[in-house]
């Protein structure tokens, strides 16, 4: 059984679509509310490694919480970036899916999900 941890914001339509897609493919996953319980530091580190060429992709750049920030994300150290993400789950791109503890998939795109986890 493939291990999937699915961080989601319950009011997010994209997260709802992603969860429905996972269920339609009979994937079992651990659902975690990203607002109440942001991803673990090791998962944020994994995301930063995977998206090192564009750190901003880890952020929910279209959300209100991000828009109120007046920070150059690329000027932050890894530790500062992680602390900022942990400070408010709404800053994190969602859904935030961890596959087999080794891969992070941000947002939802059916083609990418199919390519990455099937």
Secondary structure as UniProt FT lines:
FT   STRAND          4..8
FT   TURN            10..11
FT   HELIX           13..24
FT   TURN            25..26
FT   STRAND          30..33
FT   TURN            34..36
FT   HELIX           41..50
FT   TURN            51..53
FT   HELIX           55..58
FT   TURN            61..62
FT   HELIX           64..67
FT   HELIX           73..75
FT   HELIX           78..87
FT   HELIX           89..91
FT   STRAND          96..99
FT   TURN            100..102
FT   STRAND          103..106
FT   HELIX           110..117
//
